[in-house]
Amino acid sequence: MVAQQDLGDISVDVMFKDIKNVHLSVHPPTGRVRIAAPTRMSLETVRVFAISKIGWIKRQQRKLREQVREAPREYVERESHYLWGKRYLLRVIEGDNGTSVDVRHSQLLLQTKPGATVSEKRNLVATWYRQQVKSASSPLIAKWTPLIGVTIKAVYVRQMKTKWGSSNPVARSIRLNTELAKKPRECLEYIIVHEMTHLLEPTHNDRFLAMMERFMPNWRLCRDQLNQLPVRHEEWRY
């Protein structure tokens, strides 16, 4: 069952599912609000819950409106691309020597097949960014495993629209956003520590915050830096 609740100037999509707890989310780019609620819960109870979260909802919507997004990338000569916070100018090389992406001095070299489409170029670069995050995350996880006291069984690197990372305490796995390859390396380390800490404490409660303070005292600076940087352009579909 799907219902809609209007709370003043805020519309909330309510979906009832076979779950135990209520889940509230605010989605980019417009700040669309969704609540997933247990099937046993009444619509009025969900409404009261949503009203209690109005302040948080408005803060999240304001953040989304203020968030800077990259212009769409066309993968043409001298277009700006980023790796670990540093700007590179794209150089596109067409030929029959295979496909690759490499960094040389201040250039990002994109080797493609003759006549490669924008989509093909985008996929090549996205795969390369994914490899960068995967490679850079391995030593960081090895560093933090004994410090935090958790063991990760699997690391996934994916393009994600709304999160920099996520964790699964049951599977002992974490997911990292491919876009982290564009940000300063300390941002990747912060997200790794954040998600590894969630394997000990799934919520953002006082225990979680205390552990973050102990593991990485400057974590708020890293979080603020990451949230102020531009994020990838998206074509949103609902």
SULSULLIN-V571673 format. One record per helix or strand of 3 or more residues. SS is the DSSP state (h for helix, s for strand). FROM is the first residue (numbers start at 0). TO is the last residue. If there is no record, write none. Layout:
SS;FROM;TO, SS;FROM;TO
This chain:
s;1;6, s;9;16, s;22;26, s;31;37, h;42;51, h;53;65, s;79;82, s;85;93, s;99;103, s;106;111, h;117;148, s;153;157, s;164;167, s;172;176, h;177;181, h;184;197, h;205;214, h;218;227
